[in-house]
Amino acid sequence: MYEDVEKVLWKNEEHEMADAVEFTATATKRLIVEVTAPGAANPKPKRSDEKFDIGCVGILIEHMATPAVGFDDK
């Protein structure tokens, strides 16, 4: 049984609109990633048959083993 807890872990607005973020976790976590892509500051006038602005957003979410950090037993 899991309990859903809504907690904002990172907001780009608070980090000078950084292009990327990396983080590590000590255990497996279930995350929801929410992306908001605002429209242009000066949107083009739309034709009467257009409902939406069209744009492109690229998102990469990847998983990798975290390299071991510490002292060698040599």
C-alpha positions as CSV (number, residue, x, y, z in Angstrom):
1,M,0.0,0.0,0.0
2,Y,1.4,3.4,-1.0
3,E,0.4,6.8,0.0
4,D,0.5,9.6,-2.6
5,V,2.3,12.7,-1.3
6,E,2.5,15.8,-3.5
7,K,5.8,17.5,-3.0
8,V,7.7,19.8,-5.4
9,L,11.3,18.7,-5.4
10,W,12.7,21.2,-8.0
11,K,11.4,24.2,-9.8
12,N,13.3,25.7,-12.7
13,E,12.0,29.2,-11.9
14,E,14.0,29.0,-8.6
15,H,17.2,28.0,-10.5
16,E,17.6,30.7,-13.1
17,M,15.7,28.7,-15.7
18,A,18.5,26.1,-16.0
19,D,18.5,23.9,-19.1
20,A,19.1,20.7,-17.2
21,V,18.9,19.1,-13.8
22,E,20.6,16.0,-12.4
23,F,19.8,14.3,-9.1
24,T,20.5,11.0,-7.4
25,A,18.3,9.1,-5.0
26,T,19.2,6.7,-2.2
27,A,16.4,4.3,-3.1
28,T,13.9,3.7,-5.9
29,K,11.3,6.4,-6.1
30,R,8.1,6.8,-8.0
31,L,8.1,10.3,-9.5
32,I,5.7,12.4,-11.6
33,V,7.4,14.9,-13.9
34,E,5.3,17.9,-14.8
35,V,6.5,20.1,-17.6
36,T,4.9,23.5,-18.4
37,A,5.9,25.0,-21.7
38,P,4.6,28.6,-21.9
39,G,3.8,30.2,-25.2
40,A,5.8,32.9,-26.9
41,A,5.9,36.3,-25.2
42,N,4.5,37.9,-28.4
43,P,2.4,35.2,-30.0
44,K,1.6,35.4,-33.7
45,P,-1.9,36.3,-34.7
46,K,-3.9,33.1,-35.3
47,R,-6.1,32.2,-38.2
48,S,-9.7,31.8,-37.3
49,D,-9.5,28.0,-37.7
50,E,-6.5,27.6,-35.4
51,K,-7.1,26.6,-31.8
52,F,-3.6,26.1,-30.4
53,D,-0.1,27.4,-30.7
54,I,2.3,24.8,-32.1
55,G,5.8,24.3,-30.7
56,C,8.4,21.7,-29.8
57,V,9.6,20.5,-26.4
58,G,12.3,17.9,-25.9
59,I,12.5,15.9,-22.7
60,L,15.1,13.3,-21.8
61,I,14.7,11.1,-18.6
62,E,17.3,8.5,-18.2
63,H,18.5,6.1,-15.6
64,M,22.1,5.1,-14.8
65,A,23.9,3.4,-12.0
66,T,25.6,5.9,-9.8
67,P,29.4,5.6,-9.8
68,A,30.8,4.4,-6.5
69,V,32.5,7.2,-4.6
70,G,34.7,6.6,-1.7
71,F,38.0,5.0,-0.8
72,D,39.6,1.9,-2.4
73,D,40.5,-1.0,-0.2
74,K,44.1,-1.1,-1.6
